[in-house]
Each structure stands twice: as C-alpha cells, then as structure tokens.
Amino acid sequence: MTLIELMVVLVTGVALSSIISHFVPAIPISLFQIAIGVLLATMGHINVEVDSHWFMMLFVAPILFNDSWRFPKRELWELRAPILLNAILLVLVTTILGGYAIHWLIPQLPLSVALALAAVLSPTDPVAVQAIAKRVKLPENLLHVVTGESLVNDATGLVSFNTAVKATVAGTFVLGDALLNFAWMTVVGTIVGIVLGAGIITFRNWVSQAGLADVVFYTILTILMPFMIFWAAEGLHASGLIAVVTGGVTAKILSDRKANLLSAEATIVSVHSWEVIVYVLNGLIFVLLGITLPNALHSILKNTAIANWQAFLYGFAVWFIVFALRVLWAYFIQLGQHWHHRQTAVSFRSAVISGLTGVRGAVTMAAVLTVPAVTATGAAFVGRDLVIFIAAVVVVLSLVMASIMLPLVTKEASQHDFTQPESATSVDDSDERPKADLSERRARLWITRVGIQQLRDMQTENNRRIIHELISRRQKSARVLRHSLHDNQDQSDFAAEKELELQELALQAQRDRLQQLLVEETISPVTYGVQAKRLDQFEADLGSDRDLVWTKRLKWLYRRLLADIRIWWSDEESDTVYEESGVAKREMAKAAIKALSDFVSGQVGDTVTHRIIRQTAYNLIVIYRYQIEMTKHVPSFDQQEEDDRKRLELELKALSAERDMVQQLYDQKRITRQTSINLRQYINYAETRALVGRNEE
C-alpha cells in the first residue's frame, strides 16, 4: 500500500469514527478510533512503522501549537498557580516516584525505561476531558486547570520522556547528565520558541502592512509555524515541543495586539483550518495506536517471560499508580490550602475527581509510538513492546474509568475548584451575574423562533413563497433542536409533543388522499408506491429516538433505490411518473393543510395551551404551503435573480433580529458570555452562507 493510499484509509477511519460517535455519544470517540485501527491491522493487514522525529513534528507539534494558541490568556494567568504546580511539579513527581514504582513492579524494565514510561503517562488530554464534561457537571475552573496543565505538561512530560529514552539508547543513565540535558532542552527551547514566534508574526505583519498578504498566505504561514519552530529547535538539540508551546503563546499575544492588520476572513479561515487539521491529527494518532496494538499485543502474548494475565495486570497497576499519585497530589494541595486558608474545606471526593480528569490521550500515544526499536549499539530496545502495550492499556483504561466514574462521583460534588478554591470564590463574589438558566441549545431554539416571527411580520403577497421557504428551513432546525433537548432530558417542551401529534394527524390525511388519488386513477400504481414510501420515511423520522435513526435511514435508502429501479423498469414514461408525483404532492399537502385547519378550528378557548397548538399547526401549514409552491412554481431567469435578491434581503433581516435577541438574552443574564459568543458565531456563519450563496458577478 502506497503512502497516499494509506493516508486515505486512515483519514477515512477517522471520519467513520466521527459518524459512529454521533450515534453513541456516551463512549469517547478515541475508543472507536482505536477499535478501527485494530480492525485495519487485523483484517486489513496494515502495518505502520513510526519514525520518532517525523512523528513528533507532524503530529505532536501542531497539536501543542494549537492548544497554546487557543488557550485563553486571562484564565491562564488567573490559574497560573495550580496550572504550574500540576504541569511541572506533578509531572516530575509522577516521573520520579512513578518511574521507581514501575521499576519495582516490573523488574525486567530498566530504570531509565520505567522513568520514560512514567514520564510519557504524565501528560493529560483536555480534549477527552471536555468531551466527558459535556455529560457531567465539572467545576469550570477545573476544566481550565486541566486545559492549561496539558498545555505545559505535554512539553514537560515529553522532555522528560525524551531524556530517559535517549539515556536508554545511549546505554548510560547519569542523573546529573540527565538534569543538565533537561535544562538545556528547556531553556534553549523556550528561547527559540519566543524568538521564532515573534519573528514570524513580525514578518507576517510587515507583509500585511505592505498590502501583499491574502487569506491563503496567512493560513499557510500559520499552519507552517509549528513545523518551522520545531525543526529549528531540534536542530539545536533543544526541545522542539517546548519551543512550539512558547512560540504559540508568543505568536498569539502579538497577533492579538496587531489584530487590525488582518482581515476577518483570514482569521476565520485560519481558525477553522486549524480545527480540521487538529481533529484529523488527533484521530490519526488513535487509529495508528489501534494499528500498532495487535503487533505489540502479539509480541507480549507470545513472550514466555510474561504471562498474558500478568501483562494486563501490569497495565492496570501502572494506571493505578499514576491515578493514585494524582489523587494524593490533589488531596495534599487541599490540605495545604486548608492550613493557609482556614475556611477552605478538604474533600477526598474532589481529589478523586482530579484523578479521574487526568485522562491520557493523543500526546501520550504519539510519544510512546516513537520509542526506537534498537539502541545505539544495535541491540533491541528492552521492553519496547511492553511499554507500548502498558501505555495503550493506561490510555484506554483512563478513558473508560473517566466515562464511567465521573458521572457517579460528581453527582453531589462541589462546584468549586478544589485546586484553587480562593480563585473560584473570588470569581463568584466579584461576578454579580446569576447563573444562566438557558442552555446553548435552548437559546438557539429561542432565537430561531424569533427569526421565524420576524419573517412572518415581513410577509406580503409578493414575497409569500420566499417567506414560506425561509420559515420552513428554520422550522426544520427548530424541530431538530427540540428533539435534541428531549433526548438530553432538558426541560420538557409541550410544543414538541403537540407538533408530533399534529404531524401524525397530517400524515394520516396525506395517506388517505394518496389512496383516493389511486382509486380515482389520477395517479398510477408506480407513483402511488413511490409516494407511499416517501410517507413511510416521513413517519420513520417522527419522534426523537436517535438510537434507531441510522437503521431508519438505511431502510429509507433501500426503499428509495427500489423505487427508482421500479420507475426505470416500468412501462410508463419516467416523465409521466414525475409529473404525477408533483400532482400527488400538491394534493397530499392540501389534504394535510385541511386536516390541520379543521383541527385548529375545533379548539375552543384562548389559553396558553390553545395558543401553542394553533402556533404549532400554523408552522406545519407553512411547510405544506411551501411544498405546494415548489411543485408548481418554475421561475424564469430574470425572476430567479429577483427572488435571490428578495431572499437575501429577508434572510439578513431575520438574522439581524436573531442577533438582537442574543444581546437581549445576555443583557437579561439568561445566557453566559461564552454562549452568547457561540450564538453570534452561529449567526455570522449563517449570514456568510447567505451572502456567498448569491451568484458572483
């Protein structure tokens, strides 16, 4: 298999894991990616040899650069004490104590190898923690600490790992030489990162001031930055990882100061390019881990010196050592804060939460896969397969334990940050905003309804068809949001329940009308079969059982394929069938409108319940009216241009109303600042899509 074919297969595996994770959100996506890698290795017979230098530069460097670029500076400064304590001292404690404990537990691993294993297991993975945090309530400051800690401890842990690995490869391990090497790699790496980060940004700003930069130049330069910084630092035998982190922080600070030199388009394109790149790189690391596991497992299982149960026991024991060290560290930090701040309570539960949030992930596996196969003398690297196997077990076990235990432990956990309680308290005291009661999804539902109401207010006889089209799109989005809220057991939505009942009523009316058209011989049996299957699919999509969506989709694709084949093989002309389908759609839509109108007419009273029912029925009627317009309206070229102009004007006004609603919700303290930013960004995307959707002249 060529390199290009291998990359296509690996990226396809990452995309497949994203699809699977969408339907099974309770399981971390990393586990699916590992499983896909195992299948590629066992069934596809794919084997990948990892070069340590290239792997670090191509995978770890851009991930660390992105983390350092995106981490908020204010939180980084306010939580600097717990971040630095966890990222530096805890890493060193884990490396030294954990290394000696592992060497004692597994005597066949030399001390330098045991220290390397403990060092590579010290970095935490904030991506996995944040994914788990979506389902549990973790203190916000704790999330910032874990994220900031990972920003620094990745570099600290990996420098310690590289130092121990190099000592093993060289065949000698002298503590003084290791410390001197560590200091050189850290100091020089920091200097290289600051100098190159500042230099590249200064060059970019100079080019921008000269009017020579464009979106492509800015994006490419930003993407190349971590690779250039890493390459330069490694050339000086310094830590490319520390250089990348310091370079990213430096570049971010200078970019914020000169943000007016760059276009908004360049910034947005660069940010989203990085999101895609980092997502793919994270996924590729775990897929590669899955590919490597069978070989490592095979080597371990056939090794007569280590029993199979013993190998797995080693993996569990090493995870427990790392977990226990983190728990004890958090507990002693609490004790120190309690002695210094008498009002601070000590909670072992909080310490356990800290231990569970220490999930190991992409960076750990990226590093452990770079362990060389041979030493400088040509001898085999002692314990390489066992180190990779244990690291994989620890990564998987930390993900599984966090997914299972965090929801249980945090049920009654305090919402204050146990690593820096005085910081959390000061934030609560200084911030007079009460806790927002609207989640982001529910706020999006609110602003979508505001956009629908704005479109209704602008409806005239001339723009009715376009208004129906725009309202129909928003109502579909609102339906998806309501179903997701129902799935997540958010606040109950009476409108969603009534909409389901009215949809079933309209569906039955459409079935009756379709049957009547067949009896009247207005349509042929072929057309009847096609439209009946369309109604079956609509019925399958009703409700909110997302666990069965994929099976419903497969059934729908199968039925659609059979319907197309049936039309193609039928004696009747395809054009006739499609014409009859248009007639059937119009008549069924009319029947649905009549059924909904009759139902609303039978509602007596003006209570809130009746108003919700009438409003929900009206929303569905708009959709059916739009379907009627779509089957009978074929605009000319000139009319199409006029429609595009009206559509853009109406869409922009609706988005403006939604943006105003976001500001109102924030002013009323119903949503958090971050939620308001996310909602505004969502509206900006919709506005950009509407603008670029026009034909360019």
Beta strands, then each sheet from edge to edge (+ up, - down):
end
